[in-house]
Every structure is written in structure tokens, then in C-alpha cells.
């Protein structure tokens, strides 16, 4: 890092006047950064190499100690002979303070809580679910294309940074590149327990490579169908769509999306992939209230209809979206969401949207704001 940062600065300064020199410098700097990234990933894979510390007063104490120790070093104006001693004390305070707090939080962070992370992957979908006991489910893997790979650049680093080494289930809602694209890079870095997908025959190289990868690594594969249900650490996962009688079968991959209901105590969340109005009509009357809804098809006007929203009555609606030429999210869809007084959370504006719940209270957080509410159906207004 010490060599890479000056390399970046020199590259930027020389690019306007000496582009050939800048290209050479950029190549060398890229190698240094790649080496740094691989070293960090290797360290993160070691036991205890990455601990997540929950936000709160405990983390504040650790950073407060670091700030106080830094001020002590600066204010002391140490003589040359004592400078090393003060710096050593600073390092000890910072390292041991954070290690102690991290050890304390390691056993408590997330205990009793379900967390859903709607990752900011651009124009695509990826939602990481952490159970109360720290196990992970991944729903979609983010997009690939145009020289970018959200699995490599966003999803895998996020999971590793949060201490994940294994994904219990990788659920791909459907085989479009903005949902499936990052899967290969994620599987390169984390062990996958099983895969769930709609199993619609798609003559697409990306999908075929995904199937080949599962076969080569003997990863259990499951065809997601309505009625499938499993429980992990007290969290229920139920597939609501598709089913074998679905009339739109194989006609539109979006409408074949796996629709997943996530339940923990009184809390319910619905992840819809790219399913649109035809699927919503089919499921109407079967779902009931949900606290959090992931809007279908990135907020397209052909999904998240008014009747669907009225039935679900969500307190929060997440739209996973990035810069695009499709007009997502559609103005009409945003108006429908506003009409049911649900809070709107867009990943292109709020970054990763985090939902945490103990099954009773729910907290939704983005880059610039948060929302808190009680899980369960809205209570009717008291009679006057």
C-alpha cells in the first residue's frame, strides 16, 4: 500500500503529459494493488482473520481509545529516544482494545437477530441473509458484464468482510446475467452448501457454466418449486413460485423467478426476483402481510402492482437498481409504493440496505437514514 498510493498519484499527474509513461506506471501500480488484495483475502480466510463488530457503544470505545492514544502521542512531543516507546504504546492500545471488544462482540453480534443485506450491486440483485446463529443464505449473485463482476467486486468481499466462509444455500431467482452473473466469482471464494434455482432450460453459456460448476464440485442442486420449505436457525424459508402448473412456464424467464418468503418469529420478508404482474396475480390471496418487500424487476412498471401492494401492506420496499437505460424504477411504481405509505429504499441512493430484526422490532438502515417499526400487520386505528 505504501508504494501503491504514490504510484496512483504519479500516474494521475503524468497521464495528461506523458500518457505512455502513465500507462507503464499504472500497470505496475495495478500489480501492487492486486498483490495487496490477494494478501488481504488470504488473511481473511484464516481462522479469526475477519471479525465483524456490531455498531454501538462497544465499537465507539475502541475508536475512542485509538483517538485518545493518538492525541497522547502527538501532545507528548516525545524526544527521539522516547518516540518509539510512545508509538509502541499507541499500537498496543489500539490493537488490544479492538481485539478485546471484537472478542466480546464476536459472541454477541447478531445473536438472536436476523439480518438481510440488499447489496448495492448496480443494475442487478444480490441479497445476503445472516441467520441468528451466523449462517448465510445468498439470494442472487449480482450482475456481470461490461468488464465488471459484482460477485468479485462487491458480494464476495462483503461476505468475507463479515466473517462468512460458507454459504449454506445459494438461491438464484432466474438465469439472467444481472442475477446469476457473479455466482462463479463468489463460489471461487466461499464454500457453497447447496444451490437452488428454477431449472428452466436456458441455452445460455453463463447458465451452462453454472450447472457445470455445480456438477464438477458435487454441489447439491435443488429445483426450486412452490411449497419447498426449510428452516435454518429458527428462520423459515418458503418458495412460493414457480410451480409445475404455471402457465407462463419457459415463456419469460422473469416470470419464472423463484419467489422466496423469509420468516422469523413475527417478521416476514418477500424476495421476488424479477417476477412481475402475472406472478403477483397468481399469488394474490396466498401471501398476506409482509414487513419488507423486495420490489420485482428493479422497480419496473410491469411489477409491484397496486393490488399486490395493498395485500402485502409492507412497511419498507427495497428496490435493487443501478444506472440503467430501462427507466427503472418506473415513476408509476414509485407512486404505487408511496400510495401504501411504505418507506422506499433504493440501493442506487442508499447503498447497501440493511434490515435487522429480533423477530419483533425491525430496523432498516441505508447510507443516510434509518427506519424502525414493529414486525407484523399494521394495527387498526383505535376507535374514537
C-alpha positions in Angstrom: 0.0 0.0 0.0 2.9 2.4 0.8 4.1 2.0 -2.8 0.8 1.8 -4.5 -0.6 5.2 -3.2 2.3 7.2 -4.6 2.1 5.2 -7.8 -1.5 6.2 -8.2 -0.8 9.8 -7.6 2.2 9.9 -10.0 0.1 8.1 -12.7 -2.6 10.7 -12.4 -0.2 13.6 -12.6 1.8 12.2 -15.6 -1.2 11.0 -17.6 -2.1 14.3 -19.3 1.5 15.0 -20.5 3.2 11.6 -20.7 0.5 9.0 -21.4 2.9 6.2 -22.3 4.8 6.7 -19.0 1.5 6.8 -17.1 0.4 3.5 -18.7 3.6 1.8 -17.5 3.2 3.2 -14.0 -0.5 2.2 -14.0 0.5 -1.4 -14.9 3.0 -1.6 -12.0 0.6 0.0 -9.6 -2.1 -2.4 -10.6 0.2 -5.3 -9.8 0.9 -3.9 -6.4 -2.8 -3.4 -5.6 -3.6 -6.9 -6.9 -1.0 -8.4 -4.6 -2.4 -6.4 -1.7 -5.9 -7.6 -2.4 -4.8 -11.2 -2.6 -2.8 -10.9 0.7 -5.9 -9.4 2.4 -8.2 -12.2 1.0 -5.7 -14.8 2.2 -5.6 -13.3 5.7 -9.4 -13.0 5.8 -9.7 -16.8 5.1 -7.6 -17.7 8.1 -9.5 -18.7 11.3 -10.3 -15.5 13.1 -8.9 -13.5 10.2 -12.0 -11.3 9.9 -14.4 -10.5 12.8 -17.4 -8.3 12.3 -18.0 -5.9 15.2 -21.5 -4.7 15.5 -22.2 -0.9 15.6 -22.8 0.6 19.0 -21.1 1.8 22.1 -18.6 -1.1 22.2 -17.1 -0.1 18.8 -17.2 3.5 20.0 -15.0 2.7 23.0 -12.4 1.0 20.7 -12.2 4.0 18.4 -12.2 6.4 21.4 -9.2 4.6 22.8 -7.4 4.9 19.5 -8.1 8.6 19.3 -7.0 9.2 22.8 -3.8 7.3 22.3 -3.1 9.2 19.1 -3.6 12.5 20.9 -1.3 11.4 23.7 1.5 10.6 21.2 1.1 13.9 19.5 0.7 16.1 22.6 3.7 14.5 24.3 6.2 15.8 21.8 8.5 12.9 22.7 12.2 13.1 22.4 13.8 11.0 19.7 14.7 8.3 22.2 11.1 8.0 23.5 9.3 8.3 20.2 9.4 4.5 19.6 8.1 3.8 23.0 5.1 6.1 22.6 4.3 4.7 19.2 4.5 1.1 20.6 2.1 2.0 23.3 -0.3 3.5 20.8 -0.2 0.4 18.7 -0.8 -1.8 21.8 -3.8 0.3 23.0 -5.4 0.2 19.5 -4.8 -3.5 18.8 -5.6 -4.9 22.2 -8.5 -2.6 22.7 -10.1 -3.7 19.4 -9.2 -7.3 19.9 -10.9 -7.3 23.3 -14.0 -5.6 22.1 -14.1 -7.8 19.0 -13.8 -10.9 21.1 -16.7 -9.7 23.3 -18.8 -8.8 20.3 -17.9 -12.0 18.4 -20.2 -14.0 20.7 -22.9 -11.4 20.8 -23.1 -9.6 17.5 -26.2 -10.8 15.7 -27.2 -13.3 18.3 -31.0 -13.5 18.3 -31.1 -11.3 15.2 -31.9 -12.0 11.6 -30.1 -9.7 9.1 -30.9 -9.1 5.5 -28.4 -7.2 3.3 -29.7 -5.9 0.0 -26.3 -5.2 -1.6 -25.6 -2.3 -3.9 -24.5 -4.2 -7.0 -25.7 -1.8 -9.6 -28.4 -2.9 -12.1 -28.9 -6.3 -10.6 -29.9 -8.2 -7.5 -27.9 -9.8 -4.6 -29.3 -10.2 -1.1 -27.2 -11.8 1.7 -29.2 -13.2 4.7 -27.4 -13.9 8.0 -29.3 -16.2 10.4 -29.3 -15.5 14.2 -26.5 -18.1 14.6 -24.3 -16.5 11.9 -25.0 -18.8 8.9 -25.5 -17.3 5.5 -28.0 -17.7 2.6 -27.4 -15.8 -0.6 -30.3 -14.9 -2.9 -28.9 -13.9 -6.4 -25.2 -13.0 -7.1 -25.3 -9.7 -8.8 -24.5 -8.8 -12.4 -21.6 -9.4 -14.7 -20.7 -7.7 -17.9 -19.0 -4.6 -19.3 -15.8 -5.6 -17.6 -17.4 -5.7 -14.2 -18.2 -8.6 -11.9 -20.4 -7.8 -8.9 -19.6 -11.2 -7.4 -15.9 -10.5 -7.4 -16.1 -6.7 -6.6 -19.0 -6.5 -4.2 -20.6 -9.7 -3.0 -17.7 -11.9 -2.1 -15.7 -9.1 -0.4 -18.8 -8.2 1.6 -19.3 -11.8 2.8 -15.7 -12.3 3.7 -15.6 -8.9 5.5 -18.5 -10.1 7.6 -16.8 -13.3 8.6 -18.6 -15.6 6.1 -16.6 -18.6 4.8 -19.5 -20.8 3.7 -22.9 -20.1 2.0 -25.4 -22.7 3.2 -27.6 -22.1 0.2 -27.1 -20.1 -3.0 -30.5 -19.3 -4.4 -30.6 -18.0 -8.0 -34.0 -16.5 -8.8 -33.5 -17.0 -12.5 -30.8 -17.3 -15.1 -30.4 -13.7 -16.3 -26.9 -12.3 -16.1 -27.9 -9.5 -13.6 -28.9 -12.1 -11.1 -26.6 -15.1 -11.9 -23.5 -13.3 -13.2 -21.5 -13.0 -10.0 -22.0 -16.6 -8.9 -18.8 -18.0 -10.3 -16.6 -15.5 -8.5 -18.5 -16.0 -5.2 -18.0 -19.8 -5.5 -14.3 -19.2 -6.1 -14.0 -17.6 -2.6 -16.6 -19.3 -0.5 -17.8 -22.8 0.0 -21.4 -23.4 -1.2 -23.6 -25.9 0.6 -26.3 -26.2 -2.0 -27.8 -24.4 -4.9 -31.5 -23.6 -5.6 -32.8 -22.3 -8.9 -35.9 -22.6 -11.1 -34.2 -25.1 -13.5 -35.7 -23.6 -16.7 -33.7 -25.0 -19.7 -31.7 -21.9 -20.9 -29.2 -22.3 -23.8 -27.0 -19.6 -22.3 -23.3 -20.0 -21.7 -23.4 -18.4 -18.3 -26.1 -20.7 -17.1 -24.5 -23.8 -18.6 -21.2 -22.8 -16.9 -23.0 -22.5 -13.6 -24.5 -26.0 -14.0 -21.1 -27.4 -15.0 -19.6 -25.8 -11.9 -22.1 -27.4 -9.6 -21.6 -30.8 -11.1 -17.8 -30.6 -11.1 -17.8 -29.6 -7.4 -20.6 -32.0 -6.4 -22.7 -29.2 -5.0 -26.2 -30.5 -4.2 -28.6 -28.9 -6.6 -32.3 -28.3 -6.0 -35.1 -27.3 -8.4 -37.0 -24.5 -6.6 -40.7 -25.2 -6.6 -43.7 -23.7 -4.8 -44.2 -25.5 -1.5 -40.5 -26.1 -0.8 -39.7 -25.2 2.8 -36.7 -25.4 5.0 -35.7 -23.9 8.4 -32.3 -22.7 9.4 -31.5 -21.4 12.9 -35.2 -20.7 13.5 -35.6 -18.8 10.2 -38.2 -20.3 7.8 -37.6 -20.1 4.0 -40.6 -20.9 1.7 -40.7 -21.0 -2.1 -44.0 -19.5 -3.3 -43.3 -19.6 -7.1 -42.9 -21.2 -9.6 -45.0 -24.4 -9.6 -45.3 -27.1 -12.2 -48.7 -25.8 -13.4 -47.5 -22.3 -14.1 -49.0 -21.2 -17.4 -46.1 -18.9 -18.2 -43.5 -21.6 -17.8 -40.5 -21.1 -20.0 -42.1 -18.1 -21.9 -40.4 -15.4 -19.9 -37.5 -16.1 -17.5 -38.5 -13.1 -15.4 -41.9 -14.7 -14.7 -40.2 -18.0 -13.8 -38.3 -16.3 -10.9 -38.1 -18.1 -7.6 -40.2 -16.1 -5.1 -39.0 -16.6 -1.6 -40.7 -15.8 1.7 -38.4 -15.4 4.7 -40.0 -15.6 8.2 -38.5 -15.2 11.7 -41.0 -15.0 14.6 -43.4 -12.2 13.7 -41.2 -10.8 10.9 -41.8 -11.6 7.2 -39.9 -10.5 4.1 -40.6 -11.4 0.5 -37.9 -11.6 -2.2 -39.5 -11.7 -5.7 -36.6 -11.8 -8.2 -37.8 -10.3 -11.4 -41.4 -11.6 -11.1 -44.0 -9.2 -12.4 -47.7 -8.6 -12.6 -48.7 -12.1 -13.9 -47.0 -13.8 -10.9 -48.4 -11.3 -8.5 -51.9 -12.0 -9.8 -51.3 -15.7 -9.4 -50.1 -15.4 -5.8 -52.8 -12.9 -4.7 -54.6 -14.0 -1.6 -51.8 -16.5 -0.7 -49.2 -14.4 1.0 -50.7 -11.8 3.3 -48.8 -9.1 5.1 -45.0 -8.8 4.8 -42.8 -6.3 6.7 -40.2 -5.9 3.9 -40.8 -6.4 0.2 -38.0 -6.6 -2.4 -39.7 -5.0 -5.4 -39.9 -7.1 -8.5 -37.8 -6.5 -11.6 -35.8 -3.5 -10.2 -39.0 -1.3 -9.8 -40.2 -1.9 -13.4 -43.7 -0.6 -14.2 -44.6 -4.3 -15.0 -44.2 -5.3 -11.4 -45.2 -4.3 -7.9 -48.9 -3.6 -8.8 -51.3 -1.7 -6.6 -53.4 -4.8 -5.6 -50.3 -6.7 -4.7 -49.0 -3.8 -2.5 -52.4 -3.4 -0.9 -52.4 -7.1 0.1 -48.8 -7.2 1.3 -49.0 -3.8 3.1 -45.2 -3.6 3.5 -43.6 -1.1 5.9 -40.5 -1.0 3.7 -39.9 -1.7 0.0 -36.4 -2.2 -1.3 -35.6 -1.5 -5.0 -32.3 -3.0 -6.1 -31.3 -0.8 -9.0 -28.4 1.0 -10.6 -27.8 3.2 -13.6 -29.8 1.8 -16.5 -31.5 2.6 -19.8 -34.8 0.9 -18.9 -36.3 3.7 -16.8 -36.0 1.6 -13.6 -37.5 2.3 -11.2 -40.6 3.5 -13.0 -42.4 6.6 -11.9 -45.7 4.7 -11.8 -44.2 2.0 -9.5 -42.8 4.6 -7.1 -46.3 6.2 -7.0 -47.8 2.9 -6.1 -45.3 2.4 -3.3 -46.0 5.8 -1.9 -49.8 5.2 -2.1 -49.5 2.4 0.5 -47.2 4.6 2.7 -44.3 2.2 2.6 -40.8 3.6 3.0 -38.8 3.4 -0.2 -35.2 2.1 -0.1 -33.2 2.3 -3.3 -29.8 0.8 -3.5 -28.6 3.3 -6.1 -29.2 6.1 -3.5 -28.8 4.4 -0.1 -26.1 1.9 -1.0 -26.5 -1.5 0.7 -29.8 -1.6 2.6 -29.6 -3.5 5.8 -32.6 -5.0 7.6 -32.1 -6.3 11.2 -34.8 -7.8 13.4 -35.2 -9.8 16.5 -38.5 -11.0 15.1 -40.4 -8.3 16.9 -38.6 -5.0 16.2 -37.3 -4.1 12.8 -34.6 -1.6 11.8 -33.8 -0.7 8.2 -30.6 1.3 7.5 -29.2 2.9 4.5 -26.4 5.4 3.8 -28.2 8.4 5.0 -31.2 7.4 7.1 -32.9 4.6 9.1 -36.4 3.3 9.8 -37.7 1.4 12.8 -41.1 -0.3 13.2 -42.8 -3.3 14.9 -43.0 -6.5 12.9 -46.4 -7.8 12.0 -49.6 -6.5 10.3 -50.4 -2.8 10.8 -52.6 -2.3 13.8 -56.1 -0.9 13.1 -56.6 2.7 14.3 -58.3 2.9 17.7 -61.9 3.8 17.7 -62.6 7.4 18.7 
